[in-house]
Amino acid sequence: MSRRLFRISAVACMLALLWGSCSSTRDIPEGSSMLRKVTVVTDGEYKDLNTSQLKNYVRQKGNSRWFSTIKIPLGIYSLAGRDTSRWINRALHSIGEAPVIYDTLQAHASCENLRQALQNQGYLDAQVELFLDQKKEKKVDAIYVLHPGKPYFIRRIRYDIQDSIISKLLKGDKKQLHEGMQFNVNALNGERSRLTTFLQNNGYYRFHKEFITFLADSISHDKQVDLTLVLHPYRTSQITDTLHTRYSIRSVGYASGAPDDSLIHLRHAVLRENTFLDAGQFYSADNLQNTYNHFGRLGAVRYTNISFQASPDSALLDAMIHLQTNKPSTISFQPEGTNTAGDLGAAASLTYENRNLFRGSESLSLRLRGAYEAIRGLEGYSNQDFLEYSMEARLSFPRFIMPFLSHESRRRSIATSEVSLLYDLQNRPEFHRRVLSAGWRYRWKPQKRHDQYQLDLIDLNYVFMPWISETFDREYLQNTSSYNAIVRYNYEDLFIMKLGFGYSYNDGRIALKTNVETAGNLLNAGSNIFHAEQDGEGHYRVFNIAYAQYIKSDIDFTINLLPSYRDQLVFHCGLGLAYPYGNSEVLPFEKRYFSGGANSVRGWSVRSLGPGRYKDHDGVINFITQTGDMKLDLNLEYRTHLFWKFGGALFLDAGNIWTLRNYKEQPGGQFKFSSLLSDMAVSYGLGLRLNFDYFILRFDLGMKAVNPAYELDDEEHYAIIHPRLSRDLAFHFAVGLPF
């Protein structure tokens, strides 16, 4: 009965919103019309113009549509009554959106904006017409028809450099404008900016792009333009035309806001290493920005300001770098609540951080964490609680700590070197686990680029199982009829020694992230060279512990196909592949893939999909059995701004995980090219986002569409045709976007 009531309420709300949208003209004054829709089209000759981009020059657009279809905000606004003293009416007006009244002056200004935009693209004879289509009473559609005409091309380029020194400097410069190219104002502005940057990086501290202008002489009957680039001499209200001054750095100094000007005891070598302004060199805007960037990443520095003082009657600059510093050390306490599959618990962490350990902005972080969770539903175990204690130490250097690396190589990148040590103690009713980890890694980012790199030079993990309960050992580890090989391997002592390399690229529209890691090869080579003995299962051991040997590679690609403020269409592809070999037949649990959840195929809850057509029947340890050696995720998500800080999304997900070897404990889980399509799980759904700029709260409802793990039930296989909420619906709450 409650489900039926919910459906009736939902339908009633939708009908109310649609009625409100239809009655939106009630508040339109007589003689006026609501602007229903705006369209920008071109005449038949020039269909290749980007009209969607040109539409941004239209000053007045129709009311916003959710998912580019329904005018929900307008419907909400129209539901309000006219009595503004009532809070409900004020709330609906605040949440909703008032109808857009067609404005003749704004429309004519839009025509002029569009004509100017076409001329800037080289269509100097462009014209724009406006047509109004009165669809219904008090509703009008505005149609802007563009008549670009034929574009103009640059016939000849001349350079008038009215500064002899700059003229000599630019002789070897590679020009971006060339004869025969289409006339384009954006290209001219780009050349102004490029030349300005070039000169500012070669000592011209006071140069700005207003000193560069263009003279264009159009030849109408030939559709051609003769172009002259003019670089004017230096002039101010007090100074007549003269040569531009080329400045050099005379001195570089440092100051802080501290009374004793102590710069929190940063070593002078550290200050110089992060300073790219050098005495005796020409002023460079790039070097100035690099100095800001390098000081900005130091944890000991809160704020940086660099000022220049020109020496009277000379071409010399004195640079002063002002630094405001952070507190050298902090202590923080963070409590948290936990919920693992309905088991409630609590955790707390205490963190100490020193941001300037060795007077070089090195960061030392010490973290203690404790967690408790009450576990329900376990039978045959004496203890029903989960306890965890961990201690972690991280020491980070804001530079490369690497021998045989030149000083210039260190300065070309923004780099971090980090060493870490972790000890984690876990006591569960089924077993006790101890994890000891240590690592040394580098992260670096080249200047003025979108690339980032990471090298895990060494990463050691030692997993020790000091106690396993008799019940768990009897039912799962020693039970040869189920889960034997995979489960048993994950509850043995294990040593992992890995080397990894990662690369990522992100320019705001395209994001690529790759990672490759390998483990056990060096140990295996040593075992073979020294003819080490093998245990009864054919494994080599280090310190009497079997070590893992595998190779793993991951790649994630994301592209925004429709980048705009209101609407985005994002495609994501994720592929992961890991293969155990040599000393291992099974991947370590931490390296195995799982599917489902908030960042994968959202019609399934986390760790409930795959591998392949495998269907779990136990449910107790499916967090191990529903894992694999290979993963594929394909996602398409349409995102739109709704109102205030709320956004919506429609998504379509496909993917699964597989094993590369045929494990009898996971029937139907092995990857085969011939069954790839039939193994793919598909889901669809909608989401709500609450965007607070610095973080995003995400709520997603996913529905199964195609379920590869079905048992003689076509309704379960093709759930999109036979949907059932209790079986097919999954709810996800997460922080941040899915990809």
VOGU-3710 file (C-alpha; in Angstrom, 3 decimals, decimal comma):
1> msrrlfrisa> 0,000/0,000/0,000  2,866/2,380/0,829  4,496/1,759/-2,571  1,211/2,533/-4,327  0,833/5,708/-2,274  4,378/6,721/-3,202  3,644/6,258/-6,903  0,422/8,248/-6,671  2,232/11,068/-4,850  5,023/11,139/-7,437
11> vacmlallwg> 2,546/11,314/-10,324  0,600/14,049/-8,527  3,768/16,124/-8,049  4,724/15,772/-11,722  1,221/16,771/-12,834  1,336/19,769/-10,512  4,680/20,899/-11,947  3,465/20,437/-15,516  0,299/22,384/-14,722  2,407/25,115/-13,172
21> scsstrdipe> 4,579/25,242/-16,282  1,512/25,468/-18,518  -0,004/28,260/-16,410  3,197/30,280/-16,373  1,723/33,024/-18,608  -0,755/34,154/-15,968  1,797/36,651/-14,579  2,778/38,037/-18,025  1,617/41,667/-18,396  -0,755/42,571/-21,231
31> gssmlrkvtv> 1,113/43,417/-24,412  4,144/41,357/-23,386  5,189/37,793/-24,212  7,199/35,097/-22,493  10,347/34,102/-24,370  9,772/30,374/-24,862  12,819/29,366/-26,882  15,863/30,893/-28,609  17,334/29,393/-31,773  20,450/30,420/-33,697
41> vtdgeykdln> 20,711/29,124/-37,278  22,789/29,962/-40,351  21,693/30,288/-43,947  22,191/27,301/-46,212  25,706/28,146/-47,428  27,637/27,984/-44,130  26,405/25,032/-42,105  29,811/24,426/-40,500  29,620/27,420/-38,159  29,354/26,472/-34,477
51> tsqlknyvrq> 25,913/27,893/-33,695  25,874/26,412/-30,169  28,949/28,501/-29,312  27,527/31,590/-31,024  24,361/31,213/-28,941  26,387/32,436/-25,961  26,300/35,928/-27,535  22,495/36,050/-27,193  21,698/38,208/-24,181  18,237/36,821/-23,440
61> kgnsrwfsti> 17,420/33,124/-23,416  14,348/31,135/-22,452  13,765/29,610/-19,036  16,170/26,873/-18,013  15,207/23,252/-18,637  16,159/20,318/-16,469  18,059/17,800/-18,595  17,418/20,170/-21,546  13,783/19,021/-21,638  11,424/20,122/-18,855
71> kiplgiysla> 11,105/23,633/-17,398  10,795/22,432/-13,809  12,108/25,707/-12,202  9,474/27,688/-14,113  6,796/25,219/-13,010  7,856/25,568/-9,357  7,715/29,370/-9,608  4,261/29,265/-11,200  2,874/27,059/-8,406  3,240/29,999/-6,008
81> grdtsrwinr> 0,262/32,207/-5,259  0,301/35,972/-5,609  0,180/36,625/-1,864  3,886/37,184/-1,069  3,169/37,486/2,657  2,765/33,694/2,830  6,051/31,834/3,373  5,173/29,024/0,956  4,805/31,485/-1,931  8,097/33,194/-1,069
91> alhsigeapv> 9,835/29,812/-0,865  8,493/28,709/-4,264  9,572/32,015/-5,817  13,040/31,630/-4,302  13,502/28,038/-5,464  11,874/28,490/-8,856  12,571/30,739/-11,814  10,421/33,636/-13,000  9,266/33,600/-16,648  11,584/35,421/-19,058
101> iydtlqahas> 9,792/38,403/-20,628  10,825/39,085/-24,216  12,780/42,370/-24,412  13,109/44,119/-27,778  16,205/46,104/-26,772  17,991/42,959/-25,566  17,097/41,202/-28,815  18,565/43,986/-30,973  21,688/44,034/-28,795  21,953/40,262/-29,333
111> cenlrqalqn> 21,826/40,789/-33,115  24,712/43,241/-32,849  26,689/40,853/-30,618  26,242/38,019/-33,108  27,240/40,231/-36,049  30,381/41,350/-34,177  31,240/37,749/-33,304  30,983/36,733/-36,984  33,159/39,657/-38,038  35,763/38,614/-35,463
121> qgyldaqvel> 35,853/35,206/-37,180  36,585/36,806/-40,540  33,072/37,285/-41,929  33,349/41,046/-42,282  30,149/41,399/-44,366  28,025/39,372/-41,927  24,396/40,273/-41,254  21,937/38,953/-38,661  18,143/38,813/-38,929  15,664/38,263/-36,122
131> fldqkkekkv> 12,372/36,437/-36,652  9,671/36,101/-34,010  7,333/33,114/-34,018  4,214/33,668/-31,922  3,451/30,057/-31,018  0,677/30,678/-28,505  -0,884/33,599/-26,739  1,762/35,447/-24,704  4,508/33,028/-25,846  7,117/33,783/-28,475
141> daiyvlhpgk> 10,132/32,017/-30,018  13,131/34,108/-31,119  15,020/32,860/-34,180  18,333/34,518/-35,048  19,301/33,814/-38,655  22,984/34,385/-39,469  24,097/35,478/-42,940  27,888/35,276/-42,663  28,790/35,867/-46,283  32,193/34,797/-47,551
151> pyfirriryd> 35,139/34,986/-45,150  38,093/37,323/-45,625  41,671/36,041/-45,874  44,971/37,723/-45,058  46,749/38,730/-48,295  49,807/40,459/-46,883  51,357/40,947/-43,403  53,694/43,802/-42,551  55,489/44,409/-39,237  56,097/47,969/-38,054
161> iqdsiiskll> 58,361/47,565/-34,982  59,039/51,088/-33,689  61,793/49,982/-31,308  65,170/49,109/-32,810  66,266/46,822/-29,950  63,015/44,832/-29,954  63,142/44,661/-33,747  66,504/42,885/-33,581  65,233/40,618/-30,797  62,197/39,540/-32,853
171> kgdkkqlheg> 64,139/38,692/-36,005  64,535/35,063/-34,960  61,001/34,818/-33,589  58,653/32,317/-35,204  55,505/34,188/-36,226  52,078/32,642/-35,683  50,264/34,688/-38,354  50,845/33,870/-42,002  49,597/35,023/-45,372  46,645/33,071/-46,763
181> mqfnvnalng> 45,058/32,269/-43,398  41,475/33,292/-42,642  41,217/36,663/-40,937  40,331/36,090/-37,290  40,391/38,638/-34,456  40,962/35,879/-31,882  44,123/34,864/-33,760  45,303/38,479/-33,750  44,732/38,765/-30,002  46,565/35,491/-29,514
191> ersrlttflq> 49,569/36,880/-31,405  49,511/40,040/-29,255  49,547/37,929/-26,104  52,302/35,671/-27,420  54,582/38,574/-28,337  53,876/40,269/-25,017  54,801/37,093/-23,126  57,957/36,697/-25,228  59,114/40,223/-24,430  58,184/39,992/-20,750
201> nngyyrfhke> 60,332/36,865/-20,535  63,260/38,728/-22,083  63,619/41,642/-19,706  60,759/43,960/-20,674  59,244/44,340/-17,225  56,946/47,267/-18,098  55,743/45,963/-21,464  52,047/45,174/-21,937  49,941/44,144/-24,919  48,421/47,618/-25,415
211> fitfladsis> 51,738/48,568/-27,024  50,800/46,231/-29,916  48,011/47,149/-32,349  46,859/45,965/-35,770  45,879/47,975/-38,843  43,619/46,106/-41,254  42,908/47,333/-44,772  40,129/45,239/-46,305  39,679/44,792/-50,054  35,981/44,103/-50,388
221> hdkqvdltlv> 35,785/42,778/-53,958  38,614/40,270/-53,354  37,589/39,345/-49,767  41,165/39,966/-48,637  42,864/41,948/-45,878  46,245/43,669/-45,784  47,420/43,512/-42,179  50,015/45,615/-40,351  51,250/44,758/-36,860  52,442/47,922/-35,098
231> lhpyrtsqit> 54,629/47,725/-31,974  54,582/51,235/-30,505  57,446/52,871/-28,594  57,246/53,340/-24,847  55,110/56,300/-23,825  53,315/57,572/-20,731  51,607/60,833/-19,819  55,001/62,175/-18,711  57,290/60,449/-21,241  57,218/60,891/-25,004
241> dtlhtrysir> 58,075/58,152/-27,479  61,245/56,334/-26,492  62,749/52,861/-26,483  61,329/50,280/-24,108  63,634/49,588/-21,171  65,058/46,093/-20,878  65,495/45,365/-17,158  67,945/43,084/-15,373  67,780/41,768/-11,801  70,340/43,503/-9,568
251> svgyasgapd> 69,537/41,808/-6,250  67,108/39,344/-4,657  66,142/39,639/-0,997  63,822/37,867/1,454  61,593/39,218/4,203  58,850/37,932/6,485  56,211/39,390/8,734  57,988/38,152/11,870  59,411/40,852/14,181  62,920/39,412/13,819
261> dslihlrhav> 62,455/38,723/10,091  63,463/35,108/10,739  61,620/33,344/7,904  60,869/30,514/10,415  64,473/29,370/10,091  64,242/28,199/6,488  67,701/27,383/5,245  69,159/29,831/2,745  69,817/26,948/0,329  66,087/26,129/0,376
271> lrentfldag> 65,165/29,758/-0,332  67,560/29,873/-3,279  66,426/26,510/-4,643  62,845/27,760/-4,885  63,818/31,170/-6,319  64,077/31,470/-10,102  64,934/35,182/-10,094  68,721/35,426/-10,291  70,903/38,517/-10,019  72,558/39,453/-13,297
281> qfysadnlqn> 69,844/37,919/-15,486  67,116/39,661/-17,471  63,697/39,931/-15,832  61,397/37,028/-16,809  57,668/36,737/-16,115  57,930/32,931/-16,318  60,670/32,893/-13,701  58,509/35,103/-11,508  55,569/32,673/-11,804  57,814/29,670/-11,176
291> tynhfgrlga> 59,026/31,324/-7,982  55,424/31,821/-6,845  54,574/28,190/-7,708  57,536/26,698/-5,855  57,094/28,748/-2,702  53,346/28,133/-2,818  53,796/24,371/-2,467  55,970/24,613/0,662  53,967/23,609/3,712  55,935/26,017/5,894
301> vrytnisfqa> 54,885/29,016/3,748  51,340/30,380/3,907  51,545/33,379/1,582  54,068/34,782/-0,901  54,293/38,264/-2,401  57,114/39,429/-4,698  57,726/43,122/-5,301  60,186/44,930/-7,575  61,864/48,266/-7,066  63,394/49,924/-10,138
311> spdsalldam> 66,703/51,675/-9,540  66,524/55,383/-10,564  68,014/56,211/-13,971  69,031/52,609/-14,651  67,629/49,373/-16,042  68,081/47,450/-12,785  65,439/45,831/-10,564  65,686/44,882/-6,906  63,399/41,933/-6,103  62,036/41,397/-2,599
321> ihlqtnkpst> 60,293/38,102/-1,761  57,901/38,553/1,184  56,901/35,310/2,941  54,197/34,759/5,533  54,625/31,471/7,336  52,396/28,803/8,840  52,661/27,449/12,359  55,532/24,954/12,356  53,498/22,185/14,014  49,840/21,250/14,606
331> isfqpegtnt> 47,873/18,551/16,434  44,426/17,493/15,234  41,773/15,072/16,503  39,161/13,580/14,184  36,267/11,365/15,339  34,170/9,446/12,809  31,260/7,046/12,632  31,409/3,822/10,612  28,770/1,584/9,041  29,931/-1,620/7,330
341> agdlgaaasl> 26,997/-3,550/5,886  24,815/-2,455/8,795  27,419/-3,024/11,506  27,796/0,244/13,393  30,984/1,479/14,973  33,172/4,442/15,779  36,734/5,511/15,080  39,048/8,325/16,089  42,444/9,527/14,917  45,063/11,787/16,455
351> tyenrnlfrg> 47,529/13,451/14,055  50,669/15,436/14,737  52,268/17,353/11,869  55,543/19,264/11,724  55,840/21,368/8,551  59,512/22,297/8,873  61,358/19,385/10,388  64,838/20,024/8,965  64,439/23,761/8,210  63,621/22,958/4,584
361> seslslrlrg> 59,792/22,757/4,759  59,943/18,990/5,233  56,646/17,648/6,556  56,514/14,936/9,224  53,095/13,434/9,951  52,433/11,001/12,806  48,949/9,467/12,962  47,372/7,180/15,565  43,981/5,659/14,786  41,640/3,374/16,686
371> ayeairgleg> 38,348/1,826/15,555  35,630/-0,336/17,098  32,697/-2,043/15,391  29,980/-4,308/16,785  29,516/-7,213/14,360  26,117/-8,906/14,239  24,878/-12,143/12,666  28,020/-14,257/13,172  27,381/-17,657/14,705  29,990/-19,963/16,189
381> ysnqdfleys> 32,424/-17,221/17,223  33,222/-16,339/20,830  33,975/-12,662/20,167  31,558/-10,448/18,222  33,571/-7,228/17,985  36,031/-5,735/15,540  39,005/-3,754/16,829  41,632/-1,921/14,829  44,675/0,096/15,841  47,097/1,689/13,404
391> mearlsfprf> 50,185/3,849/13,564  51,416/5,710/10,507  54,403/7,964/9,899  55,062/9,983/6,730  58,045/12,185/5,967  57,706/14,342/2,865  60,422/16,437/1,205  59,323/19,221/-1,204  62,038/18,309/-3,713  63,812/15,352/-5,294
401> impflshesr> 65,923/13,370/-2,845  67,868/11,435/-5,423  71,622/11,042/-6,056  73,230/11,923/-9,395  70,418/14,341/-10,298  71,607/17,749/-11,491  70,527/20,984/-9,858  68,737/22,172/-13,009  66,832/18,887/-13,317  65,570/19,324/-9,769
411> rrsiatsevs> 64,353/22,857/-10,512  62,526/22,012/-13,737  59,770/20,130/-11,902  57,598/20,600/-8,849  58,568/17,432/-7,001  57,887/15,634/-3,738  59,840/12,747/-2,206  58,083/10,724/0,476  58,947/7,902/2,847  56,177/6,174/4,809
421> llydlqnrpe> 55,801/3,521/7,494  52,540/1,905/8,635  51,604/-0,729/11,191  47,982/-1,882/11,292  46,467/-4,300/13,840  43,049/-5,850/13,109  41,197/-8,200/15,441  38,031/-9,740/13,982  35,906/-12,583/15,364  37,135/-14,819/12,509
431> fhrrvlsagw> 40,835/-13,928/12,513  43,572/-11,505/13,583  45,605/-9,710/10,918  48,758/-7,562/11,164  50,018/-5,416/8,292  53,414/-3,720/8,162  54,096/-1,402/5,209  57,017/0,771/4,168  57,563/2,775/1,006  59,675/5,341/-0,805
441> ryrwkpqkrh> 58,042/7,244/-3,645  58,425/10,318/-5,838  55,784/12,612/-7,295  56,590/15,362/-9,770  54,883/17,727/-12,167  56,646/19,610/-14,990  56,153/23,360/-14,948  53,305/24,845/-17,035  52,014/21,432/-18,102  49,042/19,210/-17,297
451> dqyqldlidl> 51,123/16,069/-16,725  51,923/14,450/-13,400  54,106/11,445/-12,582  54,574/9,082/-9,652  57,307/6,518/-9,063  57,019/3,982/-6,236  60,690/3,144/-6,033  60,074/0,556/-3,355  56,896/-0,544/-1,609  57,062/-3,314/0,996
461> nyvfmpwise> 54,006/-4,984/2,548  54,143/-7,746/5,123  50,814/-9,402/6,035  50,875/-11,631/9,124  47,972/-13,781/10,400  48,782/-14,655/14,046  45,397/-16,277/14,810  42,492/-17,788/12,872  39,430/-19,107/14,695  38,651/-22,818/14,523
471> tfdreylqnt> 35,183/-22,130/13,087  36,480/-20,000/10,227  39,339/-22,395/9,511  37,026/-25,413/9,445  34,207/-23,919/7,385  36,200/-21,939/4,813  39,924/-22,634/4,770  39,939/-26,407/5,221  36,664/-27,036/3,401  37,820/-28,425/0,042
481> ssynaivryn> 34,311/-28,264/-1,437  34,086/-24,472/-1,571  36,283/-21,424/-1,938  39,447/-23,360/-1,132  42,219/-21,892/-3,333  41,231/-18,213/-3,377  40,086/-17,904/0,221  42,977/-19,837/1,724  45,581/-17,744/-0,142  44,190/-14,548/1,336
491> yedlfimklg> 44,525/-15,826/4,905  48,171/-16,886/4,762  51,219/-14,839/5,677  52,365/-12,906/2,632  55,203/-10,600/1,596  54,855/-8,097/-1,274  57,781/-6,117/-2,687  56,610/-3,977/-5,591  57,807/-1,294/-7,994  55,266/1,027/-9,646
501> fgysyndgri> 55,011/3,930/-12,069  52,031/6,185/-12,692  51,206/8,945/-15,169  48,211/11,273/-15,230  47,028/14,102/-17,490  44,192/16,533/-16,861  43,409/19,707/-18,807  39,908/20,195/-17,406  38,212/18,445/-20,355  40,283/15,315/-20,919
511> alktnvetag> 41,673/13,262/-18,044  43,954/10,254/-18,393  45,360/8,203/-15,544  47,605/5,156/-15,954  49,556/2,989/-13,546  51,809/-0,039/-13,928  53,250/-2,053/-11,052  55,099/-5,308/-10,695  56,053/-7,350/-7,661  58,350/-10,235/-6,802
521> nllnagsnif> 60,591/-10,187/-9,875  63,747/-9,126/-8,035  63,107/-11,658/-5,268  62,411/-14,382/-7,802  65,627/-13,617/-9,686  67,578/-13,829/-6,438  65,870/-17,108/-5,518  66,865/-18,651/-8,848  70,431/-17,325/-8,763  71,085/-18,676/-5,273
531> haeqdgeghy> 69,052/-21,880/-5,847  66,732/-21,255/-2,930  64,568/-24,138/-1,719  60,821/-24,261/-2,379  58,113/-25,222/0,078  55,664/-28,082/-0,344  53,468/-26,022/-2,680  56,384/-24,994/-4,916  56,759/-21,446/-3,562  59,988/-19,622/-2,802
541> rvfniayaqy> 60,095/-17,900/0,584  61,775/-14,842/2,111  62,136/-14,866/5,909  60,052/-18,080/5,753  57,178/-16,155/4,075  55,934/-16,737/0,527  56,217/-13,612/-1,585  53,729/-12,457/-4,224  54,687/-12,178/-7,889  52,406/-10,416/-10,361
551> iksdidftin> 52,109/-7,595/-12,878  49,247/-5,108/-12,844  48,241/-2,277/-15,182  45,367/0,228/-14,997  44,147/2,939/-17,348  41,315/5,430/-16,849  40,152/7,806/-19,569  37,526/10,534/-19,109  36,365/13,136/-21,624  33,732/15,854/-21,336
561> llpsyrdqlv> 31,915/15,808/-24,682  29,717/18,822/-23,891  31,648/21,259/-21,681  29,453/24,120/-20,476  28,237/25,638/-17,236  24,742/24,103/-17,292  25,212/20,850/-19,185  27,961/18,260/-19,472  28,116/14,903/-21,211  30,962/12,853/-19,736
571> fhcglglayp> 32,268/9,540/-21,061  34,533/7,326/-18,961  36,397/4,143/-19,744  38,360/2,201/-17,140  40,379/-0,929/-17,840  42,442/-2,910/-15,348  44,447/-6,080/-15,847  46,523/-8,048/-13,333  48,192/-11,407/-13,765  49,774/-13,612/-11,074
581> ygnsevlpfe> 52,676/-15,763/-12,202  55,886/-17,366/-10,998  55,604/-17,579/-7,231  51,838/-16,858/-7,183  48,731/-18,573/-8,551  46,305/-16,042/-7,047  46,503/-12,263/-6,763  46,761/-10,798/-3,246  43,379/-9,616/-2,030  44,434/-5,932/-1,988
591> kryfsggans> 45,362/-6,128/-5,697  42,198/-7,852/-6,955  39,419/-5,946/-8,725  35,790/-5,633/-7,695  32,782/-4,174/-9,473  29,591/-2,392/-8,499  29,300/0,568/-6,169  29,227/4,346/-6,465  32,130/4,600/-8,952  31,462/1,573/-11,135
601> vrgwsvrslg> 28,289/-0,130/-12,429  25,791/1,605/-10,182  22,927/-0,882/-10,567  24,860/-3,127/-8,167  26,079/-2,461/-4,658  29,814/-2,568/-4,024  31,482/-6,008/-4,468  28,248/-7,651/-5,622  28,904/-7,985/-9,376  30,956/-10,647/-11,124
611> pgrykdhdgv> 33,288/-12,117/-11,918  31,682/-12,790/-15,306  28,474/-14,814/-14,928  29,397/-16,024/-11,442  26,554/-15,784/-8,929  27,329/-15,830/-5,220  25,168/-18,118/-3,059  26,823/-17,818/0,351  27,085/-14,083/0,874  29,313/-14,393/3,932
621> infitqtgdm> 32,674/-14,001/2,203  31,558/-12,634/-1,162  33,984/-9,735/-0,579  36,653/-12,284/-1,582  34,855/-14,523/-4,044  33,359/-11,649/-6,044  36,771/-10,334/-7,088  38,807/-10,807/-10,242  41,996/-10,220/-12,220  40,481/-7,956/-14,879
631> kldlnleyrt> 38,023/-5,085/-14,849  36,199/-3,060/-17,507  34,010/-0,023/-16,808  32,149/2,018/-19,451  30,124/4,997/-18,231  28,151/7,764/-19,902  26,746/10,499/-17,656  24,738/13,571/-18,540  25,065/16,288/-15,880  22,976/19,422/-15,619
641> hlfwkfggal> 22,632/22,340/-13,229  19,216/22,421/-11,557  19,035/25,368/-9,161  21,051/26,932/-6,344  23,752/24,350/-5,526  21,805/21,359/-6,800  22,687/19,422/-9,920  21,206/16,361/-11,556  22,548/13,473/-13,592  21,333/10,702/-15,880
651> fldagniwtl> 23,748/7,833/-16,342  24,280/4,596/-18,220  26,893/2,146/-16,906  28,282/-1,094/-18,300  31,081/-3,384/-17,165  32,176/-6,370/-15,116  35,209/-8,146/-13,661  36,752/-11,460/-14,726  39,421/-13,927/-13,690  42,214/-14,714/-16,138
661> rnykeqpggq> 42,575/-18,244/-14,837  39,790/-20,782/-14,466  39,108/-21,123/-10,737  36,588/-23,831/-9,903  35,454/-21,757/-6,927  34,216/-19,057/-9,347  32,346/-20,900/-12,138  31,629/-18,667/-15,137  34,137/-16,083/-13,984  36,956/-16,615/-16,520
671> fkfssllsdm> 37,383/-14,017/-19,273  36,776/-15,138/-22,849  36,577/-12,881/-25,879  33,711/-14,915/-27,299  31,504/-14,202/-24,260  32,578/-10,591/-23,580  29,272/-8,995/-24,638  27,097/-11,560/-22,874  29,147/-11,063/-19,672  28,654/-7,294/-19,624
681> avsyglglrl> 26,365/-5,959/-16,917  24,363/-2,838/-17,785  22,584/-0,395/-15,499  20,934/3,004/-15,723  19,764/5,591/-13,260  19,616/9,150/-12,060  21,499/11,138/-9,480  21,377/14,276/-7,384  24,464/16,365/-6,580  24,901/19,023/-3,929
691> nfdyfilrfd> 27,858/21,166/-4,983  29,576/23,219/-2,265  32,551/24,043/-4,558  35,173/22,586/-2,224  33,329/19,230/-2,069  30,337/17,529/-3,704  27,757/15,293/-2,028  26,412/12,713/-4,481  23,259/10,571/-4,315  22,732/7,997/-7,085
701> lgmkavnpay> 19,865/5,593/-7,742  20,914/2,801/-10,105  18,705/0,138/-11,713  19,877/-3,104/-13,277  19,180/-3,282/-17,008  21,052/-6,444/-18,072  22,229/-8,947/-15,449  24,719/-11,572/-16,734  24,496/-13,613/-13,492  20,994/-15,044/-13,806
711> elddeehyai> 19,600/-18,554/-13,302  17,047/-19,651/-15,884  15,053/-16,501/-15,271  14,810/-14,177/-18,249  13,098/-11,586/-16,066  16,248/-11,350/-13,961  18,464/-11,406/-17,061  16,735/-8,514/-18,839  15,719/-6,485/-15,823  15,110/-3,391/-17,955
721> ihprlsrdla> 12,021/-5,128/-19,406  10,915/-6,666/-16,102  12,035/-4,188/-13,405  11,617/-5,032/-9,732  12,695/-2,452/-7,157  13,439/-4,935/-4,385  15,772/-6,855/-6,692  17,230/-4,296/-9,105  17,523/-0,980/-7,241  20,768/0,167/-5,602
731> fhfavglpf> 21,273/3,431/-3,698  24,704/5,056/-3,428  25,935/7,958/-1,344  29,414/9,298/-2,015  31,591/12,401/-1,836  32,912/13,697/-5,171  32,057/12,898/-8,762  32,199/9,249/-9,908  34,868/10,014/-12,534
//
